[in-house]
Amino acid sequence: MFSFEENRKLIVDFIRGSLKATEREAVGLLRHPYISPGSSAYATHLWDWDSYWTILAALRISRENNDDAFLEELRPFAKGTFVNFLEHQGDDGALPICMEPVRGDLFDCLDSSDNNMAKPFIAQLGKLLMDYGMIAADEMANYLDRIAAFHDCYDKRYLDSRTGLVFWAKDWGIGVDDDPATWGRPPKSSGSVFLNSILCRDSQSLAEIAKACGRGDLAAKAEERAKRIVAALEKYCWDEREKAFFTVDLQCHPNIDVCTYTTLNTNLETFWHCLKLKVLLWHSILPFFIGAGTDEQFSAYLRENMTPERLRSKYGVRALSADEAMYRPEEERGNPSNWLGPIWIVVNYIVAETMLARGHHDDARKLWADVVEILANDLRANGAFHEYYSPESGLGINNKGFMSWNALAGAEVIR
């Protein structure tokens, strides 16, 4: 039996020695160095939210270990990731989900509003680079209008005007790949808690960097968008009975049928605008992460949903509640990955950070110790990390050699 300190030292040393494998030099259409997930399956890819979390982990670990040399080494790759995305921006402000050296828009995000586009992490990445002194305010000022255009594109393409929520256009490239509240459902129907929460957080980040660059106009607009999303999440997505936030179905429209003698449903307005899709997923916590909801609601959420029967296994937080019919955590599914219950390190990092921010320090410490333990066990047994883990056994399931946001496990969450 190893202590938390022994487990953490093992994985931090491994991560610090392995992060270099995520660095990719400029090649082909990717004209700047960048960060990849660092495994053979994704070796040359540049992904939207994957790269953000990997860079965050690398920066935090370097600073916490006073490794100024690695911080400096990381600079061109972190900055290049940011610039590569913005250099591939479409005319309407869209950004690609994933890029490769031979194809700059792997999911055809720039072609049509009927396709999804990048998950909104570009402003968060820009803020991170400013916070760590990798981009100065005068240089960042050159990119602000592009970031704002990306956010405007979300509203132009995907805003449901009745609720103030944005929706996924399709069920691919959504990050949480087989989320049952979106995957396999009709196009443009899912007002995703995940999507709205991260767009809100990106808007909050844009507001901060715009203020730092003297762009009060953009900051005010970004703050308004963030407030709109928080209000919509609280109004339409919070469920008092279940004590959780849920993705909503936006297909509620008046249905007027005309027959010979009558017009059915005349004057019957669907004033509720949407219906909650009560599938309990990990991202039911995300509105709390971005500042929505009350502390009382958060405590109720933990009490009702972070239980062994639902989201909290003995090894970490599940991506999908164990009492859902779709729970299949140990299948090697592909879209490209399985989110039907496995333990993902990025999920557990966000949950632990939210617990800390909301004052639940003991819960955060216990969770993080469990996560560090399964990764340390994986290293001792296999010499590498896996992409995700079984909530029933703690064993790695898929894609041995994956680094990416697993590097978050090396950051000092318990502080």
URJOFEN-V91545 format. One record per helix or strand. SS is the DSSP state (alpha for helix, beta for strand). FROM is the first residue (numbers start at 0). TO is the last residue. Records with the same first field share a line. If there is no record, write none. Layout:
SS: FROM-TO + FROM-TO
This chain:
alpha: 3-21 + 39-41 + 47-63 + 67-86 + 121-130 + 136-139 + 143-157 + 192-211 + 215-236 + 281-288 + 294-304 + 344-356 + 360-381 + 403-409
beta: 22-23 + 26-26 + 29-29 + 33-34 + 45-46 + 97-99 + 102-102 + 158-159 + 164-165 + 189-190 + 237-238 + 243-244 + 247-248 + 256-257 + 262-263 + 274-275 + 280-280 + 311-312 + 315-317 + 319-319 + 342-342 + 387-388 + 395-397
